[in-house]
Amino acid sequence: MQTAADWERTGVKGEVTYATFGCNVFQESNFPTPDRVKPDVNVERHMDVSLNLPTPDGKTIRVWTFSDPLAATPALRLPTYPSPLMRFRQGQIVHSTLDPKKNAHTLHHHGIEPTTTNDGVGHVSFEVNARYTYQFRPHRAGTFFYHCHRNTPLHFEMGMFGPLIVDPPEGPGTLFSGGPKYDVEKIWCVDDMDPRWHTMEHSSGMCGEDVGLNRFDPKYFLLSGVFNNKTTTDTRAVIQAKVGQTILIRLINASYSVLETTMALPGVCHSMDGCALGLEPWNAPLPQAANRPFVISTAQRRDIIIKPTAKGVFPVRMRFLNWITGQVQDGGRGIIDTRIVVT
Amino acid sequence: MNRRKFLMVSTVAASLATIPGMASAQAANGVFDLTIEAVDSEMIDGQFVFSLMFFNKSAEGRPILEVTEGDIVTINISNLDTRPHGFGIPGIPTASIASIPAGGQATVRFTAPVGGSYMYIDPTLAPLNRIMGLYGAFIVKPKLGTTLAGSATPFSRASHTPAIAAVFNAMGTHKRFPGNKWIPTDPERDKLWLFSQVDPLLAARVDAGEVIPPASVVPSFVPRYFTINGLSGYDAAPHKVDETTDWTKGAARIMPHGRQGQPTLIRNMNAGLCTHSPHIHGNHVFKLSDSNASGAVVCAAASYELDAWPLPPLSRQDLLLPFERPGDTIIWPPVDEPFPMRYVMHCHTEMSQTAAGGNYPQGLVTHWEMTGAL
């Protein structure tokens, strides 16, 4: 264990050059967490697994994921895509430890506002060669996510991300203190994959090679780990609720497309990017009319409350739009259809 | 044989070389003298790419034109390129020159509209001439921008919404935002993030004299460089600041810098063809305004606090970075960890984080610095 922080070896106090930005970025092993205090909750992520997912066209695609070595059962410690959920309470002191196992990685808890050293961006702090404990105390309840911030175009695309939910002190069932309560919760983590990217080495391009990471042509489209040929039936995608129940959808755009979503049920967005709406005079909850598309770009989150008043099967369509042409990706095939089933 | 200007990132350069990174242009009696010129512009990886740019008398390309609402503005443009060009400012229909022949000159005179952030472009052969580099920021300061409670804003009072007034009134008074109000006269509190992209193959075709059908530009566009105010990656933030730093230009115009409690305006615009998704660390920003379909500035009816926001082509959005205590820190001010706190802003549609197909993170990225607690 390193006992004293040497800030000169990091982006905090070290000399920042063109090289330290990318090719030769600051890296540390066992860096002592500054201002370390006793945690209320510990999570840990390892990066030692790759998975081959069977694709709808009979091939496989390799993904990289974080695993959770502290999970309660061996089954839960197995690798998953997306990476396993982190879930905390507002106000808890969190220790989130990364052990990359091989190569260097970081954890960026996206939307969380910690100190620089706990933010997980190598060129302004350091990448982690061996164990670092990120420390923060979430002050907002809402929907976030976490991902690796090394060679981010590739590592994020490869699946090194997972949802991060902060519940209010009263726990799951309430979106935020003073906000709406819910009975049925669904995380819709939306992704697209370009198979060309999934054959690369982890540092591809970082020292100046042209590996084509400026071009992204997705062929696969996934909702919470489900390929779009199964999203109208798979329970990870389909929402099941009863009349009278309140549904919370936590929508995360983890794709590299502009995501246009249309729902056959009206809803109300009660928080964006982890920030509650309607608590202050400068904004209010945003009604989302049925059958009217709305757009979120990469990394945006919306928490949407739906209160179905009648039985039925209500379709939801997500269209993945190319960031330059605005056209539906993959020649018009970049669409996810799923449904909200109300009984 | 090459009489073009060279725009080089390094200041150690030949006499013809100038520095990319926009600077404020001072108007004499409301008159701006601009040229349109062909340049070879250095990218972050040392490659030079043919570009077209507006210049004024300063060394930097794409001057930032700053005026006050109600000013009579005169813009004289000399087209030093070998192709015809034009001039326009979306949202200001009177600020338009349909065509300036190669080697020709033209003048446009108009009254500066309500306060806000605008973009001047060459709208001819759209979007070709714009994506070749003919764009810049046109900033209108409001004649009367304060809220009824006396808080300064970058918008004319007649444009204010209750939400905008509430945000600016909250700075320095709300318990979340101890410190200052937004100070419009402090150049450190007024930042420009003008995004674009560069496709070297397209540039080479234009340079070679090829006639490019404008409708073919978007479907064939393959950007390889992603810029903020003409700069990328390492160059898009100053890595040493002191009392001599000129915050009105270059990388210092990009990087927000200040203590906790010094809210800072960010004028975010997209001259390019990609829909970006800028993402900020450390604080969320308040979305203040948008540009509508006709280019007018529209203050937000609801100001959302966002850490990522879509920025489509030609969109102009003003944001307020509150410089509040990063809300998930535990010990504040930190004892072990030294200031400045440094937080990145990057486009999360991550193809934009590359240069020439790799080189992460030498793309559309900068950072902001909090130099101390209250």
Interface residues (C-beta under 8 A of the other chain):
Chain A: A5 W7 G11 V12 K13 V16 T17 Y18 F21 G22 C23 P34 D35 V37 I93 H108 H110 G111 I112 E113 P114 T115 T116 T117 D119 V121 H123 V124 Q135 F136 R137 P138 H139 R140 N151 T152 P153 L154 F156 E157 S204 G205 M206 C207 G208 E209 D210 V211 G212 L213 N214 R215 F216 Y256 V258 M272 D273 G274 C275 L277 E280 P281 W282 N283 A284 L286 V295 I296 S297 T298 A299 Q300 L321 W323 I324 T325 G326
Chain B: D45 P162 A163 I164 A166 V167 A170 V218 P219 F221 V222 P223 R224 G233 Y234 H239 L273 C274 T275 H276 S277 H279 H281 G282 N283 H284 F286 A302 S303 Y304 E305 L306 D307 A308 W309 P310 L311 P326 G327 D328 T329 I330 I331 P334 V335 D336 E337 P338 M341 R342 Y343 V344 H346 H348 T349 E350 M351 Q353 T354 A356 G357 G358 N359 Y360 P361 Q362 H367
